[in-house]
Amino acid sequence: MSTTLKSPVPPEAEDAAAPVKAPGGLAWAVFRLHRWALWAWIAYVALAAGVLLWAWGPAANELVSLAAACDLGGQTEPSCARNVYQALETYQELMRLGFFAVFGAPFLVGAWAAAAPTAREMETGTAELAWTQSVTPARWLTAKLALPAVVAAAGTTLLLALYRLAHQEGAAAFTAIRHWTPSWYNEDLFTMTGVVMVPRVLCAVAVGVLLGLLLKRSLASLGTGLALLAASTFAVTLGRGYLWPREIRFARAETAGSPYLSLNGSEWQIATGAVTESGELAGDAGETAGYVCMNEGYRDDGPGFDADAFYSCLEDEGYTDIWVAFHNRDDFWPLQLVESGLWLAVALTAVALSYRALRRRTAV
């Protein structure tokens, strides 16, 4: 009887001979299906990040060094001043490009989310095919929502962080050259140095996926999504000042005697008007009366403003005082959080409606 001996195989050879298992799962399938959109988003974020990195590094450093080398408050050589302003224009242009890149991100992501993840599969019928395999409709929808949201939020957060760093690096030099400080409530600073853009891009993803489920047509979903996002962005921007309680200041209480208050750079005027004899705050009508009576205050040839003549005219119009409603710098984060909460509330509502619409469709 003969015995066949098998030569021992080294463990390294067994590991090398073992077949490599290809990545799988629903998440990988979603990434594979939308890989071109993923690469396009990575390229978009990389390009915008490169612009902001250039603004943060070389552009801001050159601006700061040139501003320090020139005596901007005294007699400055024309060539030196010209170099400073050229460096400032370069820095501002890079920051402007970075702003538009971040501001446009929700529109790009929302357009894709409305046209591709659900609308295309509902339109072609591949969604129903996926549901008949090992993927449940709920898992399918979760992947369509979660993965794009994570990727979009990560890219937007990176760009916001770079914009904030670039702004902080060049803000002091900008103020020294221009002799004024940009207001915190301007659209670029408010949206780029806060957190509202992340909830906005998440909302764009959620609403886009919902529209794809409801309309089931790529072009219709894309157009509707862009229109809704543009309208909501415009509405929130227009009404941002009313998202948090405002402070009100009255003119007669001011020692300067001026009927219209000179708000400093950290105060954002929201509304103004006049106070009626009954103590009510009149808006448009009171504001019109106040501006009409300004002519009375400046009618005399005196060197200053005649407050007595102004208030006399104002009383003839049926008003007793002038008021101004405003936000100060401390309201930046409360406004940021309230606006972010609005975007997140819409996003969560869209997610809930998406699952409900899917459940109704699969129950038929």
C-alpha positions in Angstrom: 0.0 0.0 0.0 1.5 3.3 -1.1 0.9 6.6 0.6 0.8 9.8 -1.4 2.5 12.6 0.5 1.4 16.2 -0.2 4.1 18.7 0.2 3.2 21.3 2.8 2.2 24.7 1.3 3.5 27.8 3.1 0.8 30.0 4.6 2.0 32.9 2.4 1.2 30.8 -0.7 -2.3 29.9 0.5 -3.0 33.6 1.2 -1.6 34.6 -2.2 -3.7 32.0 -4.0 -6.9 33.0 -2.3 -9.2 34.9 -4.7 -9.7 38.6 -3.9 -13.3 39.3 -3.1 -14.7 42.3 -5.0 -16.4 45.0 -3.1 -20.1 44.5 -2.9 -23.2 45.7 -1.1 -25.8 48.3 -1.8 -23.6 51.2 -1.0 -20.9 50.1 -3.5 -23.7 49.5 -6.1 -24.9 53.1 -5.6 -21.3 54.5 -5.9 -20.7 52.4 -9.0 -24.0 53.5 -10.6 -23.3 57.2 -10.0 -19.5 57.1 -10.2 -19.4 59.8 -12.9 -21.4 62.2 -10.7 -19.1 61.4 -7.8 -16.0 62.1 -9.8 -17.5 65.3 -11.1 -18.3 66.4 -7.6 -14.8 65.5 -6.4 -13.3 67.6 -9.3 -15.6 70.5 -8.5 -14.7 70.5 -4.8 -11.0 70.1 -5.6 -11.1 73.0 -8.1 -12.9 75.3 -5.6 -10.6 74.2 -2.8 -7.6 75.0 -4.9 -9.0 78.6 -5.5 -9.6 79.1 -1.8 -6.2 77.6 -0.8 -4.6 80.1 -3.2 -6.5 82.9 -1.6 -5.6 81.7 1.9 -1.9 81.2 1.1 -0.1 83.1 -1.7 -2.7 85.7 -2.4 -3.3 86.7 1.3 0.4 86.5 2.2 1.3 88.8 -0.7 -1.5 91.2 0.2 -0.4 91.3 3.9 3.3 91.8 3.1 2.7 94.6 0.5 0.2 96.4 2.8 2.8 96.3 5.6 5.6 97.5 3.3 3.6 100.6 2.1 2.7 103.5 4.3 -1.0 103.5 3.4 -1.8 106.3 5.8 0.9 108.7 4.5 2.9 109.5 1.5 3.0 106.3 -0.5 5.0 105.6 -3.7 2.6 105.2 -6.6 4.1 101.9 -7.6 3.8 100.6 -4.1 0.1 101.6 -3.9 -0.5 100.1 -7.3 1.0 96.8 -6.2 -1.1 96.8 -3.1 -4.4 97.4 -5.0 -3.5 94.8 -7.6 -2.8 92.2 -4.8 -6.1 93.2 -3.2 -8.0 92.7 -6.5 -6.5 89.3 -6.9 -7.4 88.3 -3.4 -11.0 89.6 -3.8 -11.4 87.8 -7.1 -10.3 84.5 -5.6 -12.7 85.0 -2.7 -15.5 85.9 -5.1 -14.9 82.7 -7.1 -14.9 80.7 -3.9 -18.2 82.3 -2.8 -19.9 81.4 -6.0 -18.5 77.9 -5.9 -20.0 77.3 -2.4 -23.2 79.2 -3.0 -23.8 77.2 -6.2 -23.1 73.8 -4.7 -26.7 73.2 -3.4 -28.1 74.0 -6.9 -25.7 71.5 -8.6 -26.3 68.8 -6.0 -30.0 69.5 -6.0 -30.3 69.3 -9.8 -28.4 66.0 -9.8 -30.5 64.6 -6.8 -33.7 65.5 -8.6 -32.7 64.0 -11.9 -30.5 60.9 -11.2 -30.9 58.9 -8.0 -34.6 58.1 -8.0 -36.2 59.8 -11.1 -34.1 58.0 -13.6 -34.6 54.6 -12.1 -38.3 55.2 -11.7 -38.5 56.4 -15.3 -36.7 53.4 -16.7 -38.2 50.8 -14.4 -34.9 49.6 -12.9 -36.1 50.5 -9.4 -38.7 47.8 -9.5 -36.1 45.4 -10.8 -33.9 46.2 -7.8 -36.7 45.7 -5.4 -37.3 42.1 -6.7 -33.7 41.2 -5.9 -32.2 41.1 -2.4 -32.7 44.9 -1.9 -35.8 46.1 -0.1 -37.4 49.4 -1.1 -36.6 51.0 2.2 -32.9 50.0 2.0 -32.8 51.2 -1.6 -34.2 54.6 -0.7 -31.9 54.9 2.4 -28.9 54.4 0.2 -30.2 57.0 -2.3 -30.6 59.5 0.5 -27.7 58.8 2.8 -24.7 58.4 0.5 -25.3 61.6 -1.6 -26.0 63.5 1.6 -22.7 62.5 3.2 -20.6 63.2 0.1 -22.3 66.6 -0.5 -22.1 67.7 3.1 -18.4 66.7 3.4 -17.4 68.6 0.3 -19.4 71.7 1.4 -18.0 71.6 4.9 -14.4 71.5 3.5 -15.1 74.5 1.2 -16.7 76.5 4.1 -13.7 75.9 6.3 -11.2 77.0 3.6 -13.3 80.1 2.9 -13.3 81.1 6.5 -9.6 80.6 6.8 -8.9 82.7 3.7 -11.2 85.4 5.0 -9.6 85.6 8.4 -6.1 85.7 6.8 -6.9 88.7 4.6 -9.6 90.6 6.6 -7.2 92.9 8.5 -5.3 93.9 5.4 -8.5 94.5 3.5 -9.8 96.8 6.2 -6.5 98.7 6.4 -6.5 99.3 2.6 -10.2 100.0 2.1 -10.7 101.8 5.4 -14.0 99.9 6.0 -14.9 96.5 7.3 -17.4 94.3 5.4 -20.6 93.8 7.3 -21.2 90.5 9.0 -24.8 90.3 7.5 -23.6 90.6 3.9 -24.6 87.5 1.9 -21.0 86.3 1.4 -19.9 86.6 5.0 -23.1 85.4 6.5 -23.4 82.2 4.4 -19.7 81.5 4.0 -18.5 82.0 7.6 -21.4 80.2 9.2 -23.1 76.8 8.9 -26.2 77.4 6.9 -24.8 76.1 3.6 -24.5 72.5 5.0 -28.2 72.2 5.9 -29.1 73.9 2.6 -27.2 71.3 0.6 -28.8 68.5 2.7 -32.2 69.9 2.0 -31.4 70.0 -1.8 -30.6 66.3 -1.7 -33.7 65.3 0.2 -36.1 67.4 -1.9 -34.5 66.2 -5.1 -34.9 62.6 -4.1 -38.5 63.2 -3.2 -39.3 65.0 -6.5 -37.8 62.0 -8.3 -40.1 59.6 -6.5 -43.2 61.8 -7.1 -42.7 63.1 -10.7 -40.8 60.0 -12.0 -39.3 62.1 -14.8 -35.7 63.3 -14.8 -36.2 66.6 -16.6 -39.4 67.5 -14.8 -37.8 66.7 -11.4 -34.7 68.7 -12.3 -36.6 71.8 -13.3 -38.9 71.7 -10.4 -36.1 71.1 -7.9 -34.1 74.1 -9.2 -37.2 76.3 -9.2 -38.0 75.3 -5.6 -34.5 75.7 -4.3 -34.1 79.1 -6.0 -37.4 80.4 -4.6 -36.7 79.1 -1.1 -33.2 80.6 -1.1 -34.5 83.9 -2.2 -37.3 83.9 0.4 -34.9 83.0 3.2 -32.4 85.6 2.2 -35.1 88.2 2.0 -36.6 87.4 5.3 -33.5 86.5 7.2 -33.6 89.5 9.4 -37.0 88.5 10.8 -35.9 85.0 11.9 -34.7 86.3 15.3 -36.1 89.0 17.6 -34.8 92.5 16.8 -33.8 95.4 19.0 -35.7 98.7 18.6 -34.2 102.1 19.2 -36.1 105.4 19.4 -34.7 108.6 18.1 -35.8 110.9 21.0 -33.8 108.8 23.4 -30.6 109.5 21.5 -28.4 112.3 22.8 -27.2 113.2 19.3 -30.7 114.6 18.5 -30.7 113.1 15.0 -34.1 111.7 14.1 -32.5 108.8 12.1 -30.0 106.9 14.1 -26.5 106.3 12.8 -26.1 102.6 13.3 -22.5 101.4 13.6 -20.9 98.8 11.3 -21.9 95.9 13.6 -25.6 96.8 13.5 -27.9 95.6 10.7 -30.9 97.8 10.1 -34.0 95.8 9.3 -36.9 98.3 9.4 -37.7 101.8 10.4 -40.8 103.9 10.8 -42.6 106.3 13.1 -44.5 106.1 16.4 -48.1 107.1 16.4 -49.8 109.2 19.1 -51.3 106.0 20.5 -47.8 104.4 20.8 -48.1 102.1 17.9 -45.2 101.5 15.6 -46.1 102.5 12.0 -43.9 101.0 9.3 -44.1 102.2 5.7 -46.4 105.2 6.4 -44.3 106.3 9.3 -41.1 106.0 7.3 -42.5 108.1 4.5 -43.6 110.8 6.9 -40.2 110.8 8.5 -38.4 111.3 5.2 -40.8 114.0 4.2 -40.1 115.9 7.5 -36.4 115.7 6.9 -36.8 118.6 4.5 -38.1 120.7 7.4 -35.0 119.9 9.5 -32.7 121.0 6.7 -34.7 124.0 5.5 -32.8 126.6 7.5 -29.4 127.8 6.3 -27.9 126.8 9.7 -24.9 124.6 10.0 -26.7 121.6 11.5 -30.0 119.8 11.6 -33.0 121.5 13.2 -34.5 118.6 15.3 -37.2 120.9 16.7 -38.5 121.7 13.2 -38.4 118.0 12.3 -40.4 116.8 15.3 -42.9 119.6 14.8 -43.5 118.5 11.3 -43.7 114.9 12.4 -46.3 115.8 15.0 -48.3 117.5 12.3 -48.3 114.2 10.4 -49.7 112.4 13.5 -46.5 110.9 14.8 -44.4 111.5 17.9 -41.1 109.7 17.3 -38.9 107.7 15.0 -37.9 104.0 15.6 -35.3 101.7 14.0 -35.3 97.9 14.3 -31.9 96.2 13.9 -29.7 93.2 14.7 -26.3 93.5 16.3 -23.2 91.3 15.8 -24.3 89.0 18.7 -27.3 87.8 16.6 -25.0 86.2 14.0 -25.2 82.7 15.5 -28.8 82.8 16.6 -29.7 83.7 13.0 -27.5 81.0 11.7 -29.1 78.3 13.9 -32.6 79.3 13.1 -32.0 79.4 9.4 -30.2 76.0 9.6 -33.2 74.6 11.5 -35.5 75.7 8.8 -33.5 73.9 6.1 -33.2 70.8 8.2 -36.9 70.8 9.0 -37.7 70.9 5.2 -35.1 68.2 4.6 -36.6 65.9 7.3 -40.1 66.5 6.0 -38.9 65.6 2.5 -37.3 62.4 3.8 -40.5 61.4 5.6 -42.6 62.1 2.6 -40.2 60.0 0.4 -40.6 57.0 2.6 -44.3 57.4 2.7 -44.5 57.8 -1.1 -42.3 54.7 -1.6 -44.4 52.7 0.9 -47.6 53.6 -1.0 -46.1 52.6 -4.3 -44.7 49.3 -3.2 -48.0 48.4 -1.4 -49.9 48.5 -4.7 
